[in-house]
Each structure stands twice: as C-alpha cells, then as structure tokens.
Amino acid sequence: MTGIRHNHPTQDSTGNMLLTASILFANIDYSGLADYAIKAFVGGAIWMAFKVGGEYFSDRIKRKINGKH
C-alpha cells in the first residue's frame, strides 16, 4: 500500500506565518492605530514647519552677513 506524503516545508512555514499574522492583526486596536496615525501626521507637520522655517531663516542670515539683501 503506497501512501501519499505531503511534506512541503515551504507550504507548512507559509501556513504558520499566515496564521500568526492573522492572529496578530485580529488583536490590533484599530481606534488606537488611527489615533497614533493622527498624532504621527501632526508631529510630522510640525517637524516639517520647523525644518523649512530653519532653512529660510538660515538663508536670510547668511545673505545678511554676506551683504546681499
């Protein structure tokens, strides 16, 4: 009697990975995730404003020191 063996290590590890990922994603607090995304966006906007402002004032100071208005 011949039996069919299904020993495919790649399929087995992929199945385990998908199962683990689905369990992790099922336990995510989506309201907290949205809250974090909003805070990250606002923080990034503030950082960008300081970065652009710093470059603008730095260029103005350099031009003033070099005598170019």
Biopython code that builds the backbone (N, CA, C, O; Angstrom):
import numpy as np
from Bio.PDB.StructureBuilder import StructureBuilder

atoms = [
    (1, "MET", "N", (0.841, -1.172, 0.000)),
    (1, "MET", "CA", (0.000, 0.000, 0.000)),
    (1, "MET", "C", (0.890, 1.241, 0.000)),
    (1, "MET", "O", (1.745, 1.395, 0.872)),
    (2, "THR", "N", (0.698, 2.082, -0.933)),
    (2, "THR", "CA", (1.504, 3.292, -1.010)),
    (2, "THR", "C", (0.686, 4.466, -0.497)),
    (2, "THR", "O", (-0.470, 4.665, -0.870)),
    (3, "GLY", "N", (1.316, 5.216, 0.352)),
    (3, "GLY", "CA", (0.654, 6.394, 0.901)),
    (3, "GLY", "C", (1.234, 7.652, 0.289)),
    (3, "GLY", "O", (2.413, 7.688, -0.065)),
    (4, "ILE", "N", (0.441, 8.648, 0.166)),
    (4, "ILE", "CA", (0.901, 9.930, -0.379)),
    (4, "ILE", "C", (1.291, 10.809, 0.790)),
    (4, "ILE", "O", (0.501, 11.053, 1.702)),
    (5, "ARG", "N", (2.510, 11.272, 0.743)),
    (5, "ARG", "CA", (3.010, 12.154, 1.801)),
    (5, "ARG", "C", (3.052, 13.580, 1.280)),
    (5, "ARG", "O", (3.477, 13.832, 0.153)),
    (6, "HIS", "N", (2.611, 14.493, 2.102)),
    (6, "HIS", "CA", (2.642, 15.909, 1.745)),
    (6, "HIS", "C", (3.591, 16.621, 2.694)),
    (6, "HIS", "O", (3.166, 17.294, 3.633)),
    (7, "ASN", "N", (4.854, 16.464, 2.439)),
    (7, "ASN", "CA", (5.865, 17.136, 3.251)),
    (7, "ASN", "C", (6.465, 18.267, 2.439)),
    (7, "ASN", "O", (7.515, 18.106, 1.818)),
    (8, "HIS", "N", (5.810, 19.389, 2.446)),
    (8, "HIS", "CA", (6.305, 20.570, 1.752)),
    (8, "HIS", "C", (6.632, 21.615, 2.811)),
    (8, "HIS", "O", (5.744, 22.314, 3.299)),
    (9, "PRO", "N", (7.911, 21.718, 3.165)),
    (9, "PRO", "CA", (8.261, 22.652, 4.235)),
    (9, "PRO", "C", (7.911, 24.099, 3.919)),
    (9, "PRO", "O", (7.607, 24.870, 4.830)),
    (10, "THR", "N", (7.949, 24.482, 2.648)),
    (10, "THR", "CA", (7.626, 25.875, 2.325)),
    (10, "THR", "C", (6.153, 26.152, 2.549)),
    (10, "THR", "O", (5.795, 27.219, 3.047)),
    (11, "GLN", "N", (5.303, 25.223, 2.196)),
    (11, "GLN", "CA", (3.876, 25.423, 2.416)),
    (11, "GLN", "C", (3.551, 25.419, 3.903)),
    (11, "GLN", "O", (2.697, 26.182, 4.354)),
    (12, "ASP", "N", (4.220, 24.574, 4.660)),
    (12, "ASP", "CA", (3.960, 24.493, 6.095)),
    (12, "ASP", "C", (4.384, 25.782, 6.795)),
    (12, "ASP", "O", (3.648, 26.296, 7.636)),
    (13, "SER", "N", (5.552, 26.304, 6.461)),
    (13, "SER", "CA", (6.010, 27.537, 7.099)),
    (13, "SER", "C", (5.166, 28.726, 6.652)),
    (13, "SER", "O", (4.918, 29.635, 7.446)),
    (14, "THR", "N", (4.721, 28.737, 5.404)),
    (14, "THR", "CA", (3.864, 29.814, 4.926)),
    (14, "THR", "C", (2.531, 29.788, 5.656)),
    (14, "THR", "O", (1.995, 30.836, 6.014)),
    (15, "GLY", "N", (1.995, 28.590, 5.878)),
    (15, "GLY", "CA", (0.741, 28.463, 6.614)),
    (15, "GLY", "C", (0.888, 28.948, 8.042)),
    (15, "GLY", "O", (-0.003, 29.618, 8.565)),
    (16, "ASN", "N", (1.999, 28.618, 8.676)),
    (16, "ASN", "CA", (2.241, 29.078, 10.044)),
    (16, "ASN", "C", (2.387, 30.591, 10.095)),
    (16, "ASN", "O", (1.898, 31.238, 11.021)),
    (17, "MET", "N", (3.062, 31.151, 9.100)),
    (17, "MET", "CA", (3.256, 32.588, 9.057)),
    (17, "MET", "C", (1.921, 33.304, 8.857)),
    (17, "MET", "O", (1.659, 34.313, 9.512)),
    (18, "LEU", "N", (1.082, 32.796, 7.966)),
    (18, "LEU", "CA", (-0.228, 33.408, 7.727)),
    (18, "LEU", "C", (-1.120, 33.303, 8.961)),
    (18, "LEU", "O", (-1.855, 34.238, 9.279)),
    (19, "LEU", "N", (-1.059, 32.176, 9.652)),
    (19, "LEU", "CA", (-1.844, 32.002, 10.868)),
    (19, "LEU", "C", (-1.390, 32.989, 11.942)),
    (19, "LEU", "O", (-2.219, 33.612, 12.605)),
    (20, "THR", "N", (-0.083, 33.131, 12.114)),
    (20, "THR", "CA", (0.450, 34.073, 13.104)),
    (20, "THR", "C", (0.071, 35.501, 12.750)),
    (20, "THR", "O", (-0.319, 36.272, 13.627)),
    (21, "ALA", "N", (0.180, 35.864, 11.480)),
    (21, "ALA", "CA", (-0.159, 37.220, 11.049)),
    (21, "ALA", "C", (-1.641, 37.505, 11.266)),
    (21, "ALA", "O", (-2.005, 38.597, 11.702)),
    (22, "SER", "N", (-2.495, 36.534, 10.966)),
    (22, "SER", "CA", (-3.931, 36.765, 11.148)),
    (22, "SER", "C", (-4.285, 36.915, 12.622)),
    (22, "SER", "O", (-5.172, 37.699, 12.962)),
    (23, "ILE", "N", (-3.620, 36.189, 13.492)),
    (23, "ILE", "CA", (-3.861, 36.326, 14.929)),
    (23, "ILE", "C", (-3.389, 37.696, 15.416)),
    (23, "ILE", "O", (-4.075, 38.347, 16.205)),
    (24, "LEU", "N", (-2.222, 38.132, 14.947)),
    (24, "LEU", "CA", (-1.707, 39.442, 15.358)),
    (24, "LEU", "C", (-2.606, 40.576, 14.854)),
    (24, "LEU", "O", (-2.892, 41.517, 15.594)),
    (25, "PHE", "N", (-3.052, 40.485, 13.591)),
    (25, "PHE", "CA", (-3.903, 41.544, 13.049)),
    (25, "PHE", "C", (-5.294, 41.534, 13.677)),
    (25, "PHE", "O", (-5.948, 42.575, 13.733)),
    (26, "ALA", "N", (-5.753, 40.387, 14.146)),
    (26, "ALA", "CA", (-7.065, 40.326, 14.785)),
    (26, "ALA", "C", (-7.037, 41.029, 16.139)),
    (26, "ALA", "O", (-8.069, 41.510, 16.608)),
    (27, "ASN", "N", (-5.874, 41.090, 16.766)),
    (27, "ASN", "CA", (-5.768, 41.680, 18.094)),
    (27, "ASN", "C", (-5.369, 43.149, 18.084)),
    (27, "ASN", "O", (-5.117, 43.716, 19.147)),
    (28, "ILE", "N", (-5.305, 43.778, 16.925)),
    (28, "ILE", "CA", (-4.914, 45.190, 16.837)),
    (28, "ILE", "C", (-6.082, 46.068, 17.264)),
    (28, "ILE", "O", (-7.228, 45.833, 16.878)),
    (29, "ASP", "N", (-5.780, 47.061, 18.050)),
    (29, "ASP", "CA", (-6.776, 48.051, 18.453)),
    (29, "ASP", "C", (-6.793, 49.141, 17.385)),
    (29, "ASP", "O", (-5.928, 50.017, 17.369)),
    (30, "TYR", "N", (-7.781, 49.082, 16.494)),
    (30, "TYR", "CA", (-7.793, 49.978, 15.339)),
    (30, "TYR", "C", (-8.054, 51.429, 15.727)),
    (30, "TYR", "O", (-7.576, 52.337, 15.047)),
    (31, "SER", "N", (-8.801, 51.667, 16.802)),
    (31, "SER", "CA", (-9.015, 53.050, 17.227)),
    (31, "SER", "C", (-7.700, 53.645, 17.726)),
    (31, "SER", "O", (-7.417, 54.817, 17.476)),
    (32, "GLY", "N", (-6.904, 52.855, 18.420)),
    (32, "GLY", "CA", (-5.588, 53.315, 18.862)),
    (32, "GLY", "C", (-4.657, 53.539, 17.694)),
    (32, "GLY", "O", (-3.830, 54.451, 17.719)),
    (33, "LEU", "N", (-4.785, 52.709, 16.664)),
    (33, "LEU", "CA", (-3.949, 52.848, 15.476)),
    (33, "LEU", "C", (-4.282, 54.139, 14.728)),
    (33, "LEU", "O", (-3.383, 54.832, 14.253)),
    (34, "ALA", "N", (-5.566, 54.460, 14.625)),
    (34, "ALA", "CA", (-5.975, 55.705, 13.972)),
    (34, "ALA", "C", (-5.504, 56.904, 14.791)),
    (34, "ALA", "O", (-5.068, 57.912, 14.235)),
    (35, "ASP", "N", (-5.595, 56.789, 16.104)),
    (35, "ASP", "CA", (-5.123, 57.852, 16.992)),
    (35, "ASP", "C", (-3.627, 58.088, 16.794)),
    (35, "ASP", "O", (-3.174, 59.230, 16.714)),
    (36, "TYR", "N", (-2.872, 57.006, 16.716)),
    (36, "TYR", "CA", (-1.428, 57.099, 16.508)),
    (36, "TYR", "C", (-1.115, 57.732, 15.149)),
    (36, "TYR", "O", (-0.202, 58.551, 15.038)),
    (37, "ALA", "N", (-1.871, 57.352, 14.118)),
    (37, "ALA", "CA", (-1.630, 57.900, 12.777)),
    (37, "ALA", "C", (-1.865, 59.408, 12.763)),
    (37, "ALA", "O", (-1.110, 60.147, 12.131)),
    (38, "ILE", "N", (-2.901, 59.864, 13.452)),
    (38, "ILE", "CA", (-3.178, 61.305, 13.509)),
    (38, "ILE", "C", (-2.056, 62.031, 14.239)),
    (38, "ILE", "O", (-1.593, 63.079, 13.790)),
    (39, "LYS", "N", (-1.618, 61.473, 15.365)),
    (39, "LYS", "CA", (-0.528, 62.095, 16.124)),
    (39, "LYS", "C", (0.768, 62.118, 15.310)),
    (39, "LYS", "O", (1.507, 63.102, 15.348)),
    (40, "ALA", "N", (1.042, 61.038, 14.574)),
    (40, "ALA", "CA", (2.250, 60.983, 13.753)),
    (40, "ALA", "C", (2.184, 62.018, 12.631)),
    (40, "ALA", "O", (3.189, 62.655, 12.317)),
    (41, "PHE", "N", (1.012, 62.189, 12.029)),
    (41, "PHE", "CA", (0.852, 63.175, 10.956)),
    (41, "PHE", "C", (1.044, 64.586, 11.485)),
    (41, "PHE", "O", (1.746, 65.389, 10.871)),
    (42, "VAL", "N", (0.427, 64.895, 12.618)),
    (42, "VAL", "CA", (0.559, 66.233, 13.206)),
    (42, "VAL", "C", (2.011, 66.487, 13.615)),
    (42, "VAL", "O", (2.540, 67.572, 13.374)),
    (43, "GLY", "N", (2.652, 65.505, 14.223)),
    (43, "GLY", "CA", (4.055, 65.646, 14.611)),
    (43, "GLY", "C", (4.954, 65.858, 13.405)),
    (43, "GLY", "O", (5.882, 66.664, 13.453)),
    (44, "GLY", "N", (4.682, 65.136, 12.319)),
    (44, "GLY", "CA", (5.456, 65.300, 11.098)),
    (44, "GLY", "C", (5.269, 66.678, 10.484)),
    (44, "GLY", "O", (6.218, 67.270, 9.971)),
    (45, "ALA", "N", (4.045, 67.187, 10.536)),
    (45, "ALA", "CA", (3.777, 68.530, 10.002)),
    (45, "ALA", "C", (4.510, 69.600, 10.822)),
    (45, "ALA", "O", (5.061, 70.549, 10.262)),
    (46, "ILE", "N", (4.512, 69.441, 12.136)),
    (46, "ILE", "CA", (5.227, 70.398, 12.992)),
    (46, "ILE", "C", (6.724, 70.344, 12.718)),
    (46, "ILE", "O", (7.379, 71.381, 12.618)),
    (47, "TRP", "N", (7.266, 69.132, 12.597)),
    (47, "TRP", "CA", (8.692, 68.973, 12.301)),
    (47, "TRP", "C", (9.034, 69.617, 10.963)),
    (47, "TRP", "O", (10.058, 70.288, 10.835)),
    (48, "MET", "N", (8.168, 69.410, 9.958)),
    (48, "MET", "CA", (8.422, 69.974, 8.635)),
    (48, "MET", "C", (8.388, 71.500, 8.679)),
    (48, "MET", "O", (9.194, 72.155, 8.019)),
    (49, "ALA", "N", (7.464, 72.069, 9.450)),
    (49, "ALA", "CA", (7.386, 73.530, 9.569)),
    (49, "ALA", "C", (8.658, 74.088, 10.200)),
    (49, "ALA", "O", (9.183, 75.101, 9.737)),
    (50, "PHE", "N", (9.156, 73.439, 11.249)),
    (50, "PHE", "CA", (10.400, 73.893, 11.866)),
    (50, "PHE", "C", (11.582, 73.741, 10.911)),
    (50, "PHE", "O", (12.453, 74.610, 10.863)),
    (51, "LYS", "N", (11.619, 72.658, 10.160)),
    (51, "LYS", "CA", (12.718, 72.421, 9.225)),
    (51, "LYS", "C", (12.735, 73.486, 8.128)),
    (51, "LYS", "O", (13.784, 74.060, 7.834)),
    (52, "VAL", "N", (11.581, 73.748, 7.528)),
    (52, "VAL", "CA", (11.501, 74.746, 6.461)),
    (52, "VAL", "C", (11.785, 76.139, 7.020)),
    (52, "VAL", "O", (12.506, 76.923, 6.402)),
    (53, "GLY", "N", (11.219, 76.448, 8.190)),
    (53, "GLY", "CA", (11.476, 77.747, 8.824)),
    (53, "GLY", "C", (12.939, 77.941, 9.149)),
    (53, "GLY", "O", (13.483, 79.028, 8.955)),
    (54, "GLY", "N", (13.585, 76.889, 9.647)),
    (54, "GLY", "CA", (15.016, 76.983, 9.967)),
    (54, "GLY", "C", (15.863, 77.230, 8.743)),
    (54, "GLY", "O", (16.804, 78.021, 8.790)),
    (55, "GLU", "N", (15.543, 76.560, 7.639)),
    (55, "GLU", "CA", (16.292, 76.775, 6.404)),
    (55, "GLU", "C", (16.070, 78.188, 5.868)),
    (55, "GLU", "O", (17.006, 78.831, 5.392)),
    (56, "TYR", "N", (14.833, 78.665, 5.948)),
    (56, "TYR", "CA", (14.513, 80.018, 5.465)),
    (56, "TYR", "C", (15.289, 81.066, 6.251)),
    (56, "TYR", "O", (15.922, 81.945, 5.666)),
    (57, "PHE", "N", (15.238, 80.972, 7.586)),
    (57, "PHE", "CA", (15.945, 81.960, 8.399)),
    (57, "PHE", "C", (17.456, 81.811, 8.287)),
    (57, "PHE", "O", (18.178, 82.806, 8.363)),
    (58, "SER", "N", (17.941, 80.611, 8.111)),
    (58, "SER", "CA", (19.368, 80.393, 7.916)),
    (58, "SER", "C", (19.852, 81.068, 6.636)),
    (58, "SER", "O", (20.910, 81.697, 6.624)),
    (59, "ASP", "N", (19.080, 80.938, 5.561)),
    (59, "ASP", "CA", (19.441, 81.596, 4.297)),
    (59, "ASP", "C", (19.401, 83.119, 4.434)),
    (59, "ASP", "O", (20.266, 83.815, 3.900)),
    (60, "ARG", "N", (18.411, 83.629, 5.139)),
    (60, "ARG", "CA", (18.315, 85.088, 5.336)),
    (60, "ARG", "C", (19.513, 85.613, 6.123)),
    (60, "ARG", "O", (20.069, 86.659, 5.790)),
    (61, "ILE", "N", (19.905, 84.892, 7.159)),
    (61, "ILE", "CA", (21.046, 85.321, 7.977)),
    (61, "ILE", "C", (22.333, 85.279, 7.153)),
    (61, "ILE", "O", (23.153, 86.193, 7.238)),
    (62, "LYS", "N", (22.514, 84.221, 6.355)),
    (62, "LYS", "CA", (23.710, 84.111, 5.515)),
    (62, "LYS", "C", (23.778, 85.254, 4.507)),
    (62, "LYS", "O", (24.840, 85.837, 4.287)),
    (63, "ARG", "N", (22.625, 85.572, 3.891)),
    (63, "ARG", "CA", (22.610, 86.672, 2.921)),
    (63, "ARG", "C", (22.892, 88.008, 3.590)),
    (63, "ARG", "O", (23.556, 88.867, 3.010)),
    (64, "LYS", "N", (22.394, 88.189, 4.799)),
    (64, "LYS", "CA", (22.603, 89.448, 5.528)),
    (64, "LYS", "C", (24.091, 89.596, 5.898)),
    (64, "LYS", "O", (24.650, 90.690, 5.820)),
    (65, "ILE", "N", (24.719, 88.487, 6.300)),
    (65, "ILE", "CA", (26.121, 88.529, 6.687)),
    (65, "ILE", "C", (26.992, 88.813, 5.463)),
    (65, "ILE", "O", (27.971, 89.553, 5.560)),
    (66, "ASN", "N", (26.645, 88.233, 4.318)),
    (66, "ASN", "CA", (27.426, 88.430, 3.099)),
    (66, "ASN", "C", (27.125, 89.734, 2.394)),
    (66, "ASN", "O", (27.776, 90.051, 1.399)),
    (67, "GLY", "N", (26.159, 90.504, 2.874)),
    (67, "GLY", "CA", (25.858, 91.800, 2.310)),
    (67, "GLY", "C", (24.879, 91.768, 1.150)),
    (67, "GLY", "O", (24.670, 92.789, 0.496)),
    (68, "LYS", "N", (24.284, 90.636, 0.885)),
    (68, "LYS", "CA", (23.287, 90.524, -0.201)),
    (68, "LYS", "C", (21.894, 90.567, 0.431)),
    (68, "LYS", "O", (21.532, 89.692, 1.217)),
    (69, "HIS", "N", (21.130, 91.581, 0.083)),
    (69, "HIS", "CA", (19.780, 91.698, 0.662)),
    (69, "HIS", "C", (18.812, 91.076, -0.248)),
    (69, "HIS", "O", (17.615, 91.059, 0.041)),
]
sb = StructureBuilder()
sb.init_structure("model")
sb.init_model(0)
sb.init_chain("A")
sb.init_seg("    ")
for serial, (resi, resn, name, xyz) in enumerate(atoms, 1):
    if name == "N":
        sb.init_residue(resn, " ", resi, " ")
    sb.init_atom(name, np.array(xyz, "f"), 0.0, 1.0, " ", f" {name:<3s}", serial, name[0])
structure = sb.get_structure()
